[in-house]
């Protein structure tokens, strides 16, 4: 019996050392790996370094060795318990339960908790002490560890294959989510769609961009900045298709009191150009890397389509971002029970929402318009005349105001039949 108790004590010590090794080696892997790599190749740390080169085999070896030791502890503890302790009034089930609790407590306290706490405090010392032993165990259990690693890799491949979820499946799952979490649902939808959105879909059209010609006087430039309230102004030569740079208002502040002859053009920074089909998730990474907040969007012919900002990109995930300088954008005003005045640039999906229509109601499959003005141009096939009536899907659209080669305002009348 004394020999069995001694063997049990040795197994407990082995369990403690092996369990502590697990914590020590992987604490080094995350914290002290570089320091270990810089040590003398002939030192004790060299074995530690070589063991850490294959973390999968290391963890497999520790796992297998610890399980063998713990099985031995359980078997011997059960034998000692049966020989030394009797429970005359206890049922077999109760006796088994007491033995399980006692043995588990023994292993957890002396074989897991105490050694792991110590190893976590002094990982390099503990790992160096156990390095040769673990190296020996790695060779001893090499066949078993290899089977374990291969099985794990096969399982990981199957999980990755079976566990992949398409964007369509994610979108459907979000759509059926509770309406009570509408804000969170909108954000999740933005995240799901984020990787598939092009810069062209998010950009601000060149017609809506505040920009200045490079020969603009300093006095006029200051007036443009004050009127617009923007902190970055694109600068072009003759037309917006030839953008030469971006003026940061903060660069101009130290020179605000300079005379009208001040050469503000010397402050222009290099522009960043992106194609219309640039994915905004890639663009966000570029903004972070280049420490920029604005890009000029160019079309396939090299002309400037518009601009896109960091705020535009982030709004696709978190929704509208407003600050104290932003004015609430109102696309329309109600003129009567069935009469509205809409901005020409009103997005079609916003119009459908305002009018209580189903999403996609106005657009046929082959139509590509994004705004009300674009819809009228597509329906007409040419630029409509002022006050010309265009009847479509229960609505009468009347262009009432034009400016800079675009429709600025549209009167919308709900037809009698569409009410029914």
C-alpha positions as CSV (number, residue, x, y, z in Angstrom):
1,X,0.0,0.0,0.0
2,X,2.9,2.4,0.9
3,X,4.4,1.9,-2.6
4,X,1.1,2.7,-4.3
5,X,0.7,5.9,-2.2
6,X,4.3,6.9,-3.3
7,X,3.4,6.2,-6.9
8,X,0.3,8.3,-6.6
9,X,2.3,11.2,-5.2
10,X,4.8,10.9,-8.1
11,X,1.9,10.9,-10.6
12,X,0.4,14.0,-8.9
13,X,3.8,15.7,-9.2
14,X,4.0,14.7,-12.9
15,X,0.5,16.0,-13.5
16,X,1.4,19.3,-11.9
17,X,4.6,19.7,-14.0
18,X,2.9,18.8,-17.3
19,X,-0.1,21.1,-16.6
20,X,2.3,23.9,-15.6
21,X,4.2,23.3,-18.8
22,X,1.1,24.0,-20.9
23,X,0.7,27.4,-19.4
24,X,4.4,28.2,-19.3
25,X,5.1,27.4,-23.0
26,X,2.1,29.2,-24.3
27,X,2.7,32.2,-22.1
28,X,6.2,32.4,-23.6
29,X,4.6,32.0,-27.1
30,X,2.5,35.2,-26.6
31,X,4.8,37.3,-24.4
32,X,8.5,36.2,-24.3
33,X,9.0,34.5,-27.7
34,X,11.2,37.2,-29.1
35,X,13.5,37.2,-26.1
36,X,13.8,33.5,-26.2
37,X,14.7,33.6,-30.0
38,X,17.5,36.1,-29.3
39,X,19.2,33.9,-26.7
40,X,22.3,31.7,-27.3
41,X,21.4,28.7,-29.6
42,X,23.4,26.4,-27.2
43,X,21.4,27.5,-24.1
44,X,18.6,25.7,-22.4
45,X,16.2,28.1,-24.1
46,X,17.2,26.5,-27.5
47,X,15.0,23.4,-26.7
48,X,12.2,25.7,-25.6
49,X,12.5,27.6,-28.9
50,X,12.5,24.4,-31.0
51,X,9.4,23.1,-29.1
52,X,7.6,26.4,-29.8
53,X,8.3,26.0,-33.5
54,X,5.5,23.4,-33.7
55,X,2.8,24.5,-31.2
56,X,0.3,21.9,-32.5
57,X,2.6,19.0,-31.7
58,X,3.5,20.6,-28.4
59,X,0.0,20.9,-27.2
60,X,-0.9,17.4,-28.5
61,X,2.1,15.9,-26.5
62,X,1.1,17.7,-23.3
63,X,-2.5,16.7,-23.7
64,X,-1.7,13.0,-24.3
65,X,0.9,12.8,-21.4
66,X,-1.4,14.6,-19.0
67,X,-4.3,12.3,-19.8
68,X,-2.2,9.1,-19.2
69,X,-1.0,10.5,-15.9
70,X,-4.5,11.5,-14.8
71,X,-5.9,8.1,-15.7
72,X,-3.2,6.6,-13.5
73,X,-4.1,9.0,-10.6
74,X,-7.8,8.0,-10.9
75,X,-7.1,4.3,-10.9
76,X,-4.7,4.4,-7.9
77,X,-6.9,6.8,-6.0
78,X,-9.9,4.5,-6.5
79,X,-7.9,1.5,-5.3
80,X,-6.6,3.3,-2.2
81,X,-10.1,4.6,-1.4
82,X,-11.5,1.1,-1.6
83,X,-8.8,-0.3,0.7
84,X,-8.6,2.4,3.3
85,X,-12.1,3.8,3.6
86,X,-15.4,2.0,4.0
87,X,-18.9,3.5,3.8
88,X,-21.1,0.9,5.5
89,X,-24.3,2.9,5.3
90,X,-23.7,4.4,1.8
91,X,-25.2,3.1,-1.4
92,X,-22.9,2.2,-4.3
93,X,-24.0,5.4,-6.1
94,X,-23.3,7.7,-3.2
95,X,-19.9,6.0,-2.6
96,X,-19.0,6.5,-6.3
97,X,-20.1,10.2,-6.1
98,X,-17.9,10.8,-3.0
99,X,-14.9,9.2,-4.7
100,X,-15.4,11.3,-7.9
101,X,-15.5,14.5,-5.9
102,X,-12.5,13.6,-3.8
103,X,-10.3,12.5,-6.8
104,X,-11.4,15.5,-8.9
105,X,-10.6,17.9,-6.1
106,X,-7.2,16.3,-5.7
107,X,-6.3,16.5,-9.4
108,X,-7.7,20.1,-9.8
109,X,-5.9,21.5,-6.8
110,X,-2.5,19.9,-7.0
111,X,-2.4,18.8,-10.6
112,X,-3.9,21.9,-12.3
113,X,-4.6,25.1,-10.3
114,X,-1.4,25.4,-8.1
115,X,1.1,24.5,-10.9
116,X,-0.6,26.7,-13.5
117,X,-0.7,29.7,-11.2
118,X,3.0,29.3,-10.6
119,X,3.9,28.7,-14.2
120,X,2.0,31.8,-15.3
121,X,4.1,33.9,-13.0
122,X,7.4,32.5,-14.1
123,X,6.9,30.9,-17.5
124,X,10.5,31.1,-18.8
125,X,11.9,29.4,-15.7
126,X,9.2,26.7,-15.7
127,X,9.5,26.0,-19.4
128,X,13.3,25.8,-19.3
129,X,13.1,23.4,-16.4
130,X,10.6,21.1,-18.3
131,X,12.0,21.5,-21.8
132,X,14.1,18.3,-21.9
133,X,11.3,16.3,-20.3
134,X,8.7,17.6,-22.8
135,X,11.1,16.9,-25.7
136,X,11.4,13.3,-24.5
137,X,7.7,13.0,-24.2
138,X,7.3,14.5,-27.7
139,X,9.4,11.7,-29.1
140,X,7.7,9.0,-27.0
141,X,4.2,10.0,-28.0
142,X,5.1,11.0,-31.6
143,X,2.8,8.4,-33.3
144,X,-0.2,9.2,-31.0
145,X,0.4,13.0,-31.4
146,X,0.5,12.7,-35.2
147,X,-2.9,10.9,-35.2
148,X,-4.3,13.6,-32.9
149,X,-3.0,16.4,-35.1
150,X,-4.3,14.9,-38.4
151,X,-7.7,14.2,-36.9
152,X,-7.9,17.8,-35.7
153,X,-7.0,19.2,-39.1
154,X,-9.7,17.0,-40.8
155,X,-12.2,18.2,-38.3
156,X,-11.2,21.9,-38.8
157,X,-11.6,21.5,-42.6
158,X,-15.0,19.9,-42.2
159,X,-16.2,22.7,-39.8
160,X,-14.9,25.4,-42.2
161,X,-16.6,23.7,-45.1
162,X,-20.0,23.0,-43.4
163,X,-19.9,26.1,-41.2
164,X,-19.6,28.7,-44.0
165,X,-22.5,31.0,-44.3
166,X,-23.3,33.0,-47.5
167,X,-24.1,36.7,-47.5
168,X,-27.6,35.9,-48.7
169,X,-28.1,33.6,-45.8
170,X,-26.9,36.2,-43.4
171,X,-29.1,38.8,-45.0
172,X,-32.1,36.5,-44.7
173,X,-31.4,35.9,-41.0
174,X,-31.2,39.6,-40.3
175,X,-34.4,40.3,-42.2
176,X,-36.4,37.9,-40.0
177,X,-34.9,39.4,-36.8
178,X,-37.3,41.1,-34.4
179,X,-38.4,44.6,-35.2
180,X,-37.7,45.6,-31.6
181,X,-34.0,45.8,-32.5
182,X,-34.3,47.8,-35.6
183,X,-31.2,50.0,-35.0
184,X,-29.0,47.0,-34.4
185,X,-30.6,45.2,-37.4
186,X,-29.8,48.1,-39.7
187,X,-26.2,48.1,-38.5
188,X,-25.9,44.4,-39.1
189,X,-27.3,44.8,-42.6
190,X,-24.7,47.5,-43.3
191,X,-21.9,45.2,-42.2
192,X,-23.2,42.3,-44.4
193,X,-23.5,44.6,-47.4
194,X,-20.3,46.5,-46.7
195,X,-17.9,44.2,-48.8
196,X,-20.2,44.4,-51.9
197,X,-20.7,48.2,-52.1
198,X,-18.7,50.2,-54.7
199,X,-17.5,53.7,-54.3
200,X,-19.9,54.8,-57.0
201,X,-22.9,53.8,-54.9
202,X,-21.8,55.9,-51.9
203,X,-20.0,58.9,-53.5
204,X,-21.2,62.4,-53.7
205,X,-21.9,63.3,-57.3
206,X,-19.7,66.0,-58.9
207,X,-22.9,68.1,-59.3
208,X,-23.1,68.3,-55.5
209,X,-19.4,68.8,-54.8
210,X,-18.1,72.1,-53.5
211,X,-14.8,72.7,-55.3
212,X,-12.7,75.7,-56.4
213,X,-10.8,76.5,-59.6
214,X,-7.1,76.8,-59.1
215,X,-7.1,80.5,-60.2
216,X,-9.8,81.5,-57.6
217,X,-8.8,84.6,-55.7
218,X,-7.9,84.3,-52.0
219,X,-10.9,86.5,-51.1
220,X,-13.4,84.4,-53.0
221,X,-11.8,81.2,-51.7
222,X,-12.5,82.3,-48.1
223,X,-16.1,83.1,-49.0
224,X,-16.5,79.6,-50.5
225,X,-15.1,78.0,-47.3
226,X,-17.3,80.0,-45.0
227,X,-20.5,79.3,-47.1
228,X,-19.8,75.6,-47.5
229,X,-18.6,74.8,-44.0
230,X,-16.4,71.9,-45.4
231,X,-12.9,71.2,-44.0
232,X,-11.5,69.9,-47.3
233,X,-12.0,71.5,-50.7
234,X,-11.1,69.8,-54.0
235,X,-9.1,72.1,-56.4
236,X,-9.4,71.8,-60.2
237,X,-8.0,73.3,-63.4
238,X,-10.8,74.7,-65.7
239,X,-13.2,71.7,-65.1
240,X,-13.8,69.2,-62.3
241,X,-12.4,66.5,-64.6
242,X,-8.9,67.8,-63.9
243,X,-8.6,67.8,-60.1
244,X,-5.1,68.8,-59.1
245,X,-5.3,68.6,-55.3
246,X,-7.3,69.1,-52.1
247,X,-7.1,72.1,-49.9
248,X,-7.3,71.4,-46.1
249,X,-8.9,74.4,-44.4
250,X,-6.7,73.7,-41.3
251,X,-3.6,74.4,-43.5
252,X,-5.1,77.8,-44.4
253,X,-5.9,79.0,-40.9
254,X,-2.4,80.3,-40.1
255,X,-2.6,82.5,-43.3
256,X,-6.2,83.7,-42.8
257,X,-5.0,87.4,-42.3
258,X,-2.7,87.4,-45.4
259,X,-3.4,89.9,-48.2
260,X,-5.6,89.1,-51.2
261,X,-2.5,88.4,-53.2
262,X,-1.6,85.4,-51.0
263,X,-0.7,82.3,-53.0
264,X,-3.0,79.8,-51.3
265,X,-2.3,77.3,-54.1
266,X,1.0,76.4,-52.4
267,X,-1.0,74.7,-49.6
268,X,-2.7,72.2,-51.9
269,X,-2.1,68.5,-51.0
270,X,-1.9,65.7,-53.5
271,X,-5.3,64.1,-54.2
272,X,-6.1,60.4,-53.8
273,X,-8.0,58.9,-56.8
274,X,-10.1,55.8,-56.7
275,X,-12.1,54.1,-59.5
276,X,-15.9,53.9,-59.3
277,X,-15.8,50.1,-58.8
278,X,-13.5,50.3,-55.8
279,X,-15.0,48.3,-52.9
280,X,-15.6,50.6,-49.9
281,X,-14.1,48.0,-47.4
282,X,-10.8,48.3,-49.3
283,X,-11.2,52.0,-49.5
284,X,-11.6,52.2,-45.7
285,X,-8.3,50.3,-45.3
286,X,-6.7,52.8,-47.7
287,X,-8.0,55.7,-45.7
288,X,-6.6,54.3,-42.5
289,X,-3.2,53.5,-44.1
290,X,-2.8,56.8,-45.9
291,X,-4.3,58.8,-43.0
292,X,-6.7,60.5,-45.5
293,X,-10.4,61.4,-45.3
294,X,-11.3,62.1,-48.9
295,X,-10.8,60.5,-52.3
296,X,-11.7,61.7,-55.8
297,X,-13.8,59.1,-57.7
298,X,-12.9,58.7,-61.4
299,X,-14.8,57.0,-64.1
300,X,-13.5,54.6,-66.8
301,X,-12.5,57.5,-69.1
302,X,-10.5,59.3,-66.4
303,X,-13.1,62.0,-65.7
304,X,-14.1,62.9,-62.1
305,X,-17.4,61.4,-61.1
306,X,-17.5,62.9,-57.6
307,X,-15.9,62.5,-54.2
308,X,-16.1,60.0,-51.4
309,X,-15.2,60.7,-47.8
310,X,-14.4,58.6,-44.7
311,X,-17.7,59.7,-43.2
312,X,-19.6,58.4,-46.3
313,X,-18.0,55.0,-45.9
314,X,-18.7,54.7,-42.2
315,X,-22.3,55.8,-42.6
316,X,-22.9,52.6,-44.6
317,X,-22.4,50.7,-41.4
318,X,-23.5,53.0,-38.5
319,X,-26.1,55.1,-40.4
320,X,-26.3,58.8,-40.7
321,X,-23.5,60.7,-38.9
322,X,-24.4,64.2,-37.9
323,X,-22.5,67.0,-36.2
324,X,-23.3,70.5,-35.2
325,X,-22.6,71.8,-38.7
326,X,-24.9,69.4,-40.5
327,X,-28.3,70.5,-41.5
328,X,-31.1,68.0,-41.7
329,X,-31.6,67.1,-45.3
330,X,-35.2,67.3,-46.3
331,X,-36.0,65.9,-49.7
332,X,-39.5,67.2,-50.1
333,X,-42.3,69.5,-48.9
334,X,-46.0,68.8,-49.1
335,X,-48.0,71.3,-51.2
336,X,-51.4,69.7,-50.9
337,X,-53.3,66.4,-50.1
338,X,-51.9,64.8,-53.2
339,X,-49.2,67.2,-54.3
340,X,-45.5,67.2,-53.3
341,X,-42.3,69.1,-54.3
342,X,-39.2,66.9,-54.3
343,X,-35.6,67.6,-54.9
344,X,-34.4,66.1,-58.1
345,X,-31.5,64.4,-56.3
346,X,-33.9,62.5,-54.0
347,X,-32.8,58.8,-53.9
348,X,-35.5,56.6,-55.4
349,X,-35.6,54.3,-52.3
350,X,-36.2,57.4,-50.1
351,X,-39.0,58.5,-52.4
352,X,-40.6,55.0,-52.2
353,X,-40.3,55.1,-48.4
354,X,-41.9,58.6,-48.1
355,X,-44.8,57.6,-50.4
356,X,-45.4,54.3,-48.7
357,X,-44.4,52.2,-51.7
358,X,-42.8,48.8,-51.7
359,X,-39.0,48.8,-52.3
360,X,-38.2,48.6,-56.0
361,X,-41.7,49.6,-57.0
362,X,-40.7,52.4,-59.4
363,X,-37.8,50.6,-61.2
364,X,-38.1,47.9,-63.8
365,X,-35.4,45.3,-64.0
366,X,-33.5,47.0,-66.8
367,X,-33.6,50.5,-65.2
368,X,-30.5,51.9,-63.5
369,X,-31.7,55.3,-62.1
370,X,-30.7,56.2,-58.6
371,X,-32.6,59.5,-58.1
372,X,-35.9,61.0,-59.2
373,X,-34.2,63.2,-61.7
374,X,-32.4,60.1,-63.1
375,X,-35.7,58.3,-63.3
376,X,-37.3,61.1,-65.4
377,X,-34.3,61.2,-67.8
378,X,-34.5,57.4,-68.2
379,X,-38.3,57.5,-68.8
380,X,-38.1,60.4,-71.2
381,X,-34.9,59.3,-73.0
382,X,-33.9,62.9,-73.2
383,X,-33.8,66.1,-71.1
384,X,-37.5,67.0,-70.2
385,X,-38.8,70.5,-70.7
386,X,-39.8,72.6,-67.8
387,X,-43.4,71.9,-66.6
388,X,-43.6,68.8,-68.9
389,X,-45.8,66.1,-67.5
390,X,-44.4,62.6,-67.2
391,X,-47.0,60.0,-66.0
392,X,-45.7,56.8,-64.6
393,X,-47.0,54.2,-62.2
394,X,-49.8,56.3,-60.7
395,X,-47.8,59.5,-60.4
396,X,-47.4,62.6,-62.5
397,X,-43.9,64.0,-62.4
398,X,-43.4,67.6,-63.4
399,X,-39.9,69.2,-63.6
400,X,-40.2,72.7,-62.2
401,X,-36.7,74.0,-61.7
402,X,-33.4,73.4,-63.5
403,X,-29.8,74.3,-62.8
404,X,-26.3,73.4,-64.1
405,X,-27.6,70.8,-66.6
406,X,-29.7,69.0,-64.1
407,X,-33.3,68.8,-62.8
408,X,-33.3,70.5,-59.4
409,X,-36.9,70.2,-58.4
410,X,-39.8,68.0,-59.4
411,X,-43.5,68.4,-58.6
412,X,-45.2,65.0,-57.8
413,X,-48.9,64.5,-58.0
414,X,-50.6,61.3,-56.9
415,X,-53.2,60.2,-59.5
416,X,-56.7,59.4,-58.4
417,X,-56.5,55.8,-59.6
418,X,-53.4,55.1,-57.6
419,X,-55.3,55.9,-54.4
420,X,-57.6,52.9,-54.9
